[in-house]
């Protein structure tokens, strides 16, 4: 603070006030125009001068700097576990672009694309997050209003009759009196210590955190839809395998029954074939429960009643595409939840400044002007004019440690937000590593499982031929059939898990979002909703 400048401003204000008194005494000797000019100089110039003085005041409290967080130099799970590079992911090359916009289109599924487009229009959770962002944005404008003077106006008309026998009045002085008042008041808190600026800063950072929360919900809803979609079609693949097995087991049962009737098979073999058939039919029916639940979940995500929504059966067949991973240092800017945690650290830092500003006095500038008359005829006239102008200073002298406690509370809240930010960073890297590992391991498992399926099918063909030739009992056929079906179902399940891990990896990488898209919430900024997923996929 510049003490000399503040003293000079106070001295100037006192001189102007004395001049105002002299000018009011001489009001009858000057023209109305000259009085108005002097009134302007007396009332407004000191206030304007003080506003300019206090506008350059410095804010108390710590200057914000982004907390440090441990960032690895490379992803551990990018190192191949085997001799071959897994195909579920890849390190970003210079010509590769990070995920952006409609990231789900990388999966090349038109039906999924159509469902994802309905999320931002109909999903109620997303609308809730969007409304919360609008609330936070309005709170920024609310706090920013304190940077400017508040002007109020009022008018009153009062009629009053006094008793002629009041003891404080002269006998016979009673009568009816009127009081007509029209006034305007201007008040302004000089932000000498930066309390108002810190309040605006805190509200702005919280609003940006809420905008990042909105993006996190948006990303989560799109990813959840994709996961449910592939889980559902994974069940379609399982159902298809079970239905095919049921057809095969029905033929096997017919074969065994014919052999029994011909005296070539025992009654127990017929019972075994029938048991296997019924068990598989029950498994095929049971799959419908989970499929219905996933279908209902997708209906809710796209904002449609479950009773009016249905998806055609379509088993998963295509393997997952390659995903550009990028470098770990980029992840802090690509995760909306990490960005939200960092913005809340900034807001908590501003709250420390607000708490420390309470140690300093509050300086208020106020001015009032208007007219007051005893009758409607003399109400709006120059002699009925009134005005008042002057600053006031209020300071807390003793509060039994209240301000110190608030400062300590703000500091503790800041420390808590820093810890939460660093924890969100650790969780972000964990999610990426988890899904990189899943894709790497599942890639190798899928290769091995495909070989197991081929072997099981060959074994089943051999066992069936041996049974038809009367060389083995039906128990060997049943064992081969069960093994083949189990291997086929496991292979289908591995493909589903690979697709889910791909979606989860894209979610863990931020889905193409970047912290630079957070709204600045400037005073003239358009009031748009910052959803970035409506942008098209492509290179910039």
FILO-754232 format. One line per field, with one value per residue (C-alpha): x, y, z; residue in one letter. Coordinates in Angstrom, 3 decimals. Example, Ala and Ser with C-alpha at 12.3 -4.5 7.8 and 13.67 -1.06 7.14 Angstrom:
X = [12.300/13.670];
Y = [-4.500/-1.060];
Z = [7.800/7.140];
res = [A/S];
END
This chain:
X = [0.000/1.093/0.519/1.362/-1.167/-3.838/-3.146/-3.300/-6.622/-8.082/-6.821/-8.364/-11.646/-11.689/-10.954/-13.725/-16.127/-15.309/-15.836/-19.171/-20.288/-19.296/-21.032/-24.241/-24.281/-23.872/-26.423/-28.827/-26.144/-25.196/-27.057/-28.507/-26.067/-22.991/-24.324/-24.834/-21.274/-19.919/-22.139/-20.680/-17.154/-17.962/-19.885/-18.451/-14.859/-13.608/-15.403/-13.983/-10.511/-10.775/-12.007/-8.977/-6.714/-8.106/-8.281/-4.520/-4.494/-2.729/-4.513/-3.356/-2.875/-0.610/-0.099/-1.408/0.899/-0.168/0.685/3.387/2.523/4.671/4.518/6.279/8.449/6.687/3.852/5.061/2.558/3.634/6.615/5.535/5.207/5.910/7.924/5.241/3.723/0.068/-2.363/-4.821/-2.822/0.198/2.489/1.414/3.506/4.039/1.323/-1.123/-3.635/-4.826/-8.423/-10.715/-14.370/-16.479/-13.897/-16.313/-16.269/-12.831/-14.698/-16.343/-19.834/-22.653/-25.264/-23.100/-22.488/-26.222/-26.768/-23.873/-25.353/-28.426/-26.463/-25.984/-29.590/-31.471/-29.294/-30.658/-27.422/-25.695/-28.445/-28.027/-24.293/-24.975/-27.421/-24.834/-22.335/-24.846/-25.352/-21.609/-21.303/-24.092/-22.273/-19.244/-21.378/-22.865/-19.428/-18.154/-20.947/-19.145/-16.393/-18.794/-20.823/-24.332/-26.950/-30.321/-33.199/-36.371/-39.313/-41.644/-44.611/-45.603/-48.409/-48.369/-50.366/-48.808/-50.786/-51.047/-50.736/-47.420/-45.268/-42.248/-44.074/-45.413/-49.145/-51.105/-48.306/-50.035/-50.882/-50.544/-47.229/-46.106/-42.754/-41.955/-38.615/-36.930/-33.370/-30.605/-27.749/-24.407/-22.258/-18.982/-16.545/-13.013/-11.221/-8.004/-6.953/-8.316/-11.153/-13.626/-11.135/-10.327/-14.049/-14.429/-11.330/-12.601/-16.025/-14.415/-12.125/-15.040/-17.088/-14.244/-14.055/-17.788/-17.279/-14.637/-17.081/-19.586/-17.023/-16.193/-19.882/-20.171/-17.167/-18.406/-21.891/-20.504/-18.051/-20.716/-22.956/-20.153/-19.305/-22.944/-23.279/-20.351/-21.363/-24.830/-23.518/-21.037/-24.057/-25.515/-22.390/-22.742/-26.401/-25.525/-22.975/-25.432/-28.197/-25.827/-24.822/-28.474/-29.025/-25.944/-26.993/-30.452/-28.883/-26.620/-29.629/-31.420/-28.344/-28.007/-31.724/-31.477/-28.435/-30.311/-33.284/-30.885/-29.299/-25.973/-26.164/-27.257/-30.199/-27.732/-26.177/-29.577/-30.091/-26.642/-27.390/-30.755/-29.227/-26.599/-29.238/-31.498/-28.588/-27.445/-31.000/-31.243/-27.957/-29.222/-32.343/-30.357/-28.335/-31.522/-31.638/-28.336/-29.048/-32.353/-30.640/-27.974/-30.641/-32.580/-29.410/-28.722/-32.297/-31.805/-28.502/-30.118/-33.082/-35.759/-38.143/-36.902/-40.300/-40.051/-36.420/-34.918/-31.654/-31.337/-29.090/-25.622/-22.705/-19.296/-17.014/-14.532/-11.352/-10.652/-8.842/-5.486/-5.589/-2.995/-1.792/0.475/2.894/2.176/2.858/-0.119/-2.532/-2.812/-4.261/-6.466/-8.400/-11.395/-11.479/-7.824/-8.519/-11.496/-9.346/-6.669/-9.236/-10.546/-7.015/-6.921/-10.293/-9.090/-5.991/-8.215/-10.173/-6.962/-6.673/-10.278/-9.616/-6.487/-8.254/-10.476/-7.490/-7.637/-10.263/-13.137/-13.331/-16.740/-17.438/-20.988/-22.901/-26.527/-28.532/-32.176/-35.022/-37.148/-40.123/-43.092/-45.545/-45.953/-45.446/-41.983/-40.808/-38.816/-37.107/-33.543/-33.968/-35.327/-32.121/-30.035/-26.782/-24.202/-20.847/-17.963/-15.975/-16.191/-13.714/-14.669/-12.140/-12.464/-10.413/-10.959/-12.754/-11.290/-9.332/-12.216/-10.220/-7.229/-9.456/-10.957/-7.482/-6.373/-9.545/-8.877/-5.286/-6.413/-9.007/-6.261/-4.032/-6.943/-7.581/-3.904/-3.954/-7.139/-5.529/-2.452/-4.634/-6.649/-3.385/-2.299/-5.711/-5.555/-2.216/-3.497/-6.513/-4.363/-1.889/-4.721/-6.279/-2.961/-2.146/-5.612/-5.295/-1.792/-2.669/-6.029/-4.375/-2.125/-4.972/-7.155/-4.451/-4.023/-7.774/-8.341/-5.858/-7.734/-11.008/-9.505/-8.106/-11.421/-13.298/-10.869/-11.175/-14.977/-14.963/-12.703/-14.751/-17.974/-16.558/-15.202/-18.611/-20.379/-17.935/-18.685/-15.175/-16.008/-18.957/-21.037/-19.287/-16.241/-18.445/-20.101/-16.716/-15.507/-18.717/-18.522/-14.871/-15.523/-18.489/-16.584/-13.610/-15.844/-17.641/-14.351/-13.076/-16.219/-15.870/-12.235/-13.253/-15.902/-13.374/-10.965/-13.622/-14.530/-10.853/-10.482/-13.378/-12.021/-8.597/-10.072/-11.975/-8.821/-7.012/-9.696/-11.659/-10.050/-10.795/-8.184/-7.969/-7.517/-11.223/-12.287/-14.306/-12.411/-15.673/-14.684/-17.310/-18.060/-17.829/-20.802/-22.907/-22.408/-22.351/-18.802/-19.522/-16.700/-17.973/-20.296/-17.208/-16.277/-13.406/-10.487/-7.134/-7.007];
Y = [0.000/3.554/5.363/8.801/8.449/7.347/10.331/12.707/11.246/11.683/15.278/16.045/14.541/16.723/19.863/19.068/18.524/21.952/23.468/21.737/23.396/26.837/26.304/25.242/28.475/30.503/28.549/31.470/33.723/31.560/30.306/26.795/25.780/26.754/24.996/21.814/21.973/22.469/19.720/17.392/18.280/17.948/14.661/12.684/13.720/12.605/9.289/8.755/9.638/7.129/4.443/4.958/4.883/1.693/-0.021/-0.433/-1.923/-5.242/-8.363/-10.055/-13.811/-16.293/-16.151/-19.284/-21.781/-25.185/-27.979/-30.374/-33.996/-36.989/-37.745/-40.830/-40.469/-43.294/-45.746/-48.982/-51.158/-49.801/-52.137/-55.373/-58.389/-60.743/-60.642/-58.834/-55.382/-55.713/-54.357/-52.848/-49.660/-47.815/-44.966/-41.775/-40.942/-37.384/-37.880/-39.286/-37.019/-37.593/-38.628/-35.742/-34.937/-38.008/-40.472/-43.406/-43.218/-44.856/-48.074/-48.069/-49.087/-47.047/-48.270/-47.178/-43.807/-43.208/-44.031/-41.839/-38.859/-39.066/-38.727/-34.957/-34.372/-36.692/-37.850/-36.453/-36.819/-34.677/-32.086/-32.008/-31.351/-28.668/-26.923/-27.020/-25.348/-22.602/-22.062/-21.713/-19.356/-17.152/-17.047/-15.591/-12.745/-12.284/-11.836/-9.713/-7.204/-6.208/-4.679/-1.883/0.630/-0.233/2.391/2.408/4.821/5.432/7.734/8.240/10.449/10.803/12.822/13.390/15.450/16.509/17.128/20.757/19.671/17.838/18.773/19.371/21.777/25.242/25.204/25.763/24.602/21.400/20.790/18.520/18.175/16.456/14.912/14.190/12.454/11.376/10.112/8.037/6.359/5.129/2.779/1.080/-1.042/-0.041/-3.304/-2.134/-5.561/-7.571/-9.282/-8.720/-9.730/-12.873/-13.669/-13.301/-15.412/-18.161/-18.193/-18.272/-21.176/-23.088/-22.462/-23.771/-26.825/-27.325/-26.993/-29.724/-31.803/-31.402/-32.707/-35.593/-36.561/-36.211/-38.480/-40.955/-41.189/-41.784/-44.382/-46.133/-46.344/-47.874/-50.371/-51.438/-51.672/-54.080/-56.049/-56.492/-57.663/-59.889/-61.601/-61.848/-63.761/-66.010/-66.614/-67.446/-70.024/-71.579/-71.710/-73.396/-75.848/-76.605/-77.479/-79.705/-81.388/-82.041/-83.868/-85.744/-86.739/-88.004/-89.992/-91.511/-92.386/-94.136/-96.089/-97.050/-98.265/-100.271/-101.812/-100.038/-97.632/-97.847/-96.020/-94.043/-92.501/-91.211/-89.689/-88.073/-86.532/-85.284/-83.786/-81.958/-80.571/-79.290/-77.766/-75.831/-74.684/-73.347/-71.490/-69.933/-68.714/-67.335/-65.074/-63.159/-61.760/-59.904/-58.805/-57.252/-55.368/-53.937/-52.962/-51.133/-49.371/-48.136/-46.870/-44.762/-43.383/-42.159/-40.730/-43.151/-45.308/-48.883/-50.214/-48.459/-49.261/-52.313/-53.205/-55.900/-58.860/-58.441/-60.478/-58.829/-59.864/-57.088/-56.819/-53.493/-50.734/-49.218/-46.311/-43.483/-43.284/-40.238/-39.446/-39.365/-35.637/-34.914/-36.802/-33.974/-31.725/-34.376/-35.588/-33.426/-34.846/-33.886/-30.415/-30.047/-31.010/-28.487/-25.680/-26.403/-26.002/-22.566/-21.689/-22.793/-20.632/-17.611/-18.395/-17.977/-14.445/-13.726/-14.945/-12.817/-9.725/-9.853/-8.628/-5.261/-2.515/-2.220/1.103/2.138/5.036/6.338/9.226/10.250/12.956/13.795/16.141/16.582/18.943/19.609/19.806/18.523/22.059/22.492/18.892/18.873/22.248/23.356/24.606/21.129/19.473/17.388/15.464/13.653/12.156/10.640/7.540/5.306/2.865/-0.167/-2.464/-5.409/-4.671/-7.874/-11.092/-13.740/-15.464/-15.770/-14.452/-16.604/-19.672/-18.828/-18.404/-21.764/-23.345/-21.912/-23.163/-26.637/-26.675/-25.735/-28.568/-31.003/-29.912/-30.272/-33.832/-34.574/-33.234/-35.401/-38.412/-37.786/-37.672/-41.024/-42.526/-41.255/-42.943/-46.111/-46.272/-45.857/-48.502/-50.877/-50.751/-50.867/-54.028/-55.454/-54.898/-56.334/-59.447/-60.021/-59.770/-62.695/-64.560/-64.185/-65.717/-68.669/-69.085/-69.216/-72.065/-73.801/-73.444/-74.993/-77.902/-78.452/-78.534/-81.116/-83.195/-83.043/-84.189/-87.135/-88.145/-87.989/-90.187/-92.669/-92.778/-93.383/-96.215/-97.748/-97.301/-95.080/-94.338/-91.200/-89.826/-88.978/-87.082/-85.143/-84.191/-82.992/-81.057/-79.315/-78.427/-77.024/-74.940/-73.616/-72.609/-70.855/-68.933/-67.928/-66.678/-64.570/-63.237/-62.277/-60.287/-58.466/-57.686/-56.337/-53.977/-52.837/-52.279/-50.214/-47.991/-47.677/-46.749/-43.976/-42.759/-42.906/-40.824/-38.130/-38.952/-36.134/-33.416/-30.797/-28.324/-25.482/-25.811/-24.734/-21.489/-18.416/-16.978/-13.446/-10.760/-10.592/-14.297/-15.893/-18.030/-21.256/-24.706/-26.062/-29.491/-30.459/-33.857/-32.222/-31.392/-33.533/-35.984/-34.952/-33.311/-29.610];
Z = [0.000/-0.719/2.607/1.252/-1.538/0.936/3.236/0.296/-0.783/2.711/2.893/-0.480/0.625/3.761/1.750/-0.680/2.207/3.671/0.262/0.056/3.289/2.030/-1.272/0.439/2.478/-0.691/-2.640/-2.966/-4.460/-7.413/-10.389/-10.441/-13.146/-11.182/-8.081/-10.044/-11.320/-7.813/-6.467/-9.056/-8.027/-4.320/-4.443/-7.297/-7.811/-4.365/-4.740/-8.223/-6.950/-4.129/-6.516/-8.726/-5.686/-4.268/-7.648/-7.529/-4.050/-3.561/-2.357/0.826/1.000/-0.797/-4.542/-6.192/-7.828/-9.086/-6.602/-7.629/-8.344/-9.112/-12.839/-14.272/-17.331/-19.170/-18.705/-17.164/-19.011/-22.390/-22.146/-23.913/-21.647/-24.505/-27.669/-29.644/-29.153/-28.106/-30.687/-28.223/-27.776/-29.173/-28.289/-30.026/-33.089/-34.385/-36.993/-34.456/-32.785/-29.256/-28.720/-29.414/-29.886/-30.539/-29.303/-29.486/-33.288/-33.164/-32.295/-35.755/-34.623/-36.257/-33.782/-30.851/-32.511/-32.812/-29.141/-27.995/-29.837/-27.608/-24.353/-24.387/-25.416/-23.090/-20.187/-16.926/-14.932/-17.527/-17.309/-13.527/-13.872/-16.478/-14.133/-11.347/-13.656/-14.455/-10.726/-10.168/-13.130/-11.754/-8.412/-10.198/-11.531/-8.060/-6.482/-9.350/-8.686/-5.458/-7.571/-8.537/-6.518/-5.441/-6.229/-4.507/-4.857/-2.939/-2.491/0.449/1.234/4.859/6.433/10.183/12.677/15.979/19.149/20.214/23.868/23.645/26.656/24.444/22.190/22.647/23.355/20.202/17.926/16.805/13.193/10.200/8.428/5.241/4.465/0.795/0.187/-3.071/-2.670/-4.251/-2.388/-3.695/-1.618/-2.431/-0.473/-1.435/-2.086/-0.446/0.797/-2.110/-0.268/-3.096/-5.763/-3.807/-3.539/-7.296/-7.825/-5.534/-7.210/-10.643/-9.757/-8.234/-11.371/-13.522/-11.269/-11.791/-15.546/-15.317/-13.244/-16.055/-18.517/-16.173/-15.969/-19.728/-20.262/-17.667/-19.223/-22.721/-21.431/-19.351/-22.390/-24.476/-21.727/-21.324/-25.096/-25.473/-22.393/-23.893/-27.240/-25.421/-23.902/-27.417/-28.434/-25.390/-26.205/-29.792/-28.652/-26.220/-28.816/-31.278/-28.585/-27.858/-31.519/-31.510/-28.265/-29.644/-32.562/-30.173/-28.064/-31.170/-32.150/-28.692/-28.581/-31.941/-30.742/-27.577/-29.580/-31.742/-28.683/-29.218/-26.270/-22.681/-21.161/-18.991/-22.100/-23.190/-19.768/-19.921/-23.333/-22.140/-18.974/-20.956/-23.329/-20.566/-18.647/-21.717/-22.443/-18.884/-19.314/-22.554/-20.768/-17.851/-20.183/-20.941/-17.396/-17.692/-21.239/-20.207/-17.382/-19.696/-22.209/-19.508/-18.329/-21.858/-22.104/-18.978/-20.265/-23.482/-21.575/-22.707/-20.635/-20.473/-21.535/-24.918/-25.722/-27.419/-29.130/-31.809/-31.114/-32.546/-31.119/-30.703/-33.536/-34.346/-32.239/-30.509/-32.481/-31.632/-29.166/-29.137/-25.547/-25.517/-22.699/-18.952/-18.613/-20.892/-18.666/-16.108/-18.809/-20.384/-17.351/-16.356/-12.820/-12.295/-13.683/-11.320/-8.332/-9.355/-9.735/-6.251/-4.925/-6.550/-5.008/-1.571/-2.001/-2.651/0.508/2.523/1.145/2.105/5.649/5.983/4.650/7.745/9.794/8.006/8.276/5.847/4.012/2.712/0.376/0.333/-1.148/-1.070/-2.850/-3.283/-2.461/0.647/0.935/3.122/0.259/-3.264/-4.547/-3.051/-3.230/-6.491/-6.212/-5.699/-2.095/-1.210/-2.341/0.072/-0.200/1.860/0.936/2.853/3.647/6.711/8.197/10.292/11.945/14.308/17.412/19.403/18.433/20.796/17.989/15.503/12.533/13.383/13.521/10.120/8.666/10.046/8.709/5.235/5.346/6.384/3.574/1.123/2.373/2.043/-1.551/-2.404/-1.051/-2.999/-6.175/-5.770/-5.026/-8.205/-10.168/-8.701/-9.455/-13.033/-13.681/-12.002/-14.308/-17.391/-16.234/-15.265/-18.707/-20.538/-18.580/-19.255/-22.999/-23.070/-21.090/-22.755/-26.167/-25.319/-23.623/-26.721/-28.907/-26.562/-26.104/-29.863/-30.025/-27.188/-29.107/-32.216/-30.209/-28.427/-31.730/-33.135/-29.965/-30.162/-33.789/-32.952/-29.909/-31.889/-34.629/-32.080/-30.398/-33.669/-34.324/-30.967/-29.661/-26.652/-24.406/-24.644/-21.551/-23.664/-26.124/-23.314/-21.900/-25.300/-25.905/-22.511/-23.040/-26.521/-25.350/-22.339/-24.475/-26.994/-24.261/-22.659/-26.027/-26.485/-22.955/-23.555/-26.641/-24.595/-21.874/-24.478/-25.826/-22.312/-21.472/-24.652/-23.646/-20.115/-21.480/-23.614/-20.572/-18.426/-21.064/-20.855/-23.994/-25.977/-23.427/-22.539/-19.664/-22.147/-23.009/-19.521/-19.693/-18.492/-17.088/-18.062/-17.599/-21.347/-22.033/-23.828/-21.525/-23.427/-21.868/-22.228/-23.714/-26.042/-27.195/-29.717/-31.794/-34.750/-34.680/-36.856/-36.955/-36.010];
res = [X/X/X/X/X/X/X/X/X/X/X/X/X/X/X/X/X/X/X/X/X/X/X/X/X/X/X/X/X/X/X/X/X/X/X/X/X/X/X/X/X/X/X/X/X/X/X/X/X/X/X/X/X/X/X/X/X/X/X/X/X/X/X/X/X/X/X/X/X/X/X/X/X/X/X/X/X/X/X/X/X/X/X/X/X/X/X/X/X/X/X/X/X/X/X/X/X/X/X/X/X/X/X/X/X/X/X/X/X/X/X/X/X/X/X/X/X/X/X/X/X/X/X/X/X/X/X/X/X/X/X/X/X/X/X/X/X/X/X/X/X/X/X/X/X/X/X/X/X/X/X/X/X/X/X/X/X/X/X/X/X/X/X/X/X/X/X/X/X/X/X/X/X/X/X/X/X/X/X/X/X/X/X/X/X/X/X/X/X/X/X/X/X/X/X/X/X/X/X/X/X/X/X/X/X/X/X/X/X/X/X/X/X/X/X/X/X/X/X/X/X/X/X/X/X/X/X/X/X/X/X/X/X/X/X/X/X/X/X/X/X/X/X/X/X/X/X/X/X/X/X/X/X/X/X/X/X/X/X/X/X/X/X/X/X/X/X/X/X/X/X/X/X/X/X/X/X/X/X/X/X/X/X/X/X/X/X/X/X/X/X/X/X/X/X/X/X/X/X/X/X/X/X/X/X/X/X/X/X/X/X/X/X/X/X/X/X/X/X/X/X/X/X/X/X/X/X/X/X/X/X/X/X/X/X/X/X/X/X/X/X/X/X/X/X/X/X/X/X/X/X/X/X/X/X/X/X/X/X/X/X/X/X/X/X/X/X/X/X/X/X/X/X/X/X/X/X/X/X/X/X/X/X/X/X/X/X/X/X/X/X/X/X/X/X/X/X/X/X/X/X/X/X/X/X/X/X/X/X/X/X/X/X/X/X/X/X/X/X/X/X/X/X/X/X/X/X/X/X/X/X/X/X/X/X/X/X/X/X/X/X/X/X/X/X/X/X/X/X/X/X/X/X/X/X/X/X/X/X/X/X/X/X/X/X/X/X/X/X/X/X/X/X/X/X/X/X/X/X/X/X/X/X/X/X/X/X/X/X/X/X/X/X/X/X/X/X/X/X/X/X/X/X/X/X/X/X/X/X/X/X/X/X/X/X/X/X/X/X/X/X/X/X/X/X/X/X/X/X/X/X/X/X/X/X/X/X/X/X/X];
END
